[in-house]
Amino acid sequence: MATPSKVTDPAAGATESTTETATPDETPVRKYNPNKRVYVYDKETKEKQPNPVPETWLDGRFPRLAEVPSKKAGK
């Protein structure tokens, strides 16, 4: 019975210099809070809606809606 030889050298094709980095083109996806209510306006008619709606409506469900900008300084 022969004993197997020990290999300590890495394989010729193995390289450890491959590092994966995030591409700068990718933007983090914004998570909408279903419990948060925001005021919105219609982009086409420019009319502000009278009541706040769930923030999740801005995730593409209603493409005509946009959030009303904040009037607070720095927001």
Secondary structure, DSSP 8 states (H G I E B T S, - for coil): --------S--TT--S-------TT--------TT-EE-EEETTT--B-SS-EEGGGGGTTSTTEEE----STT-
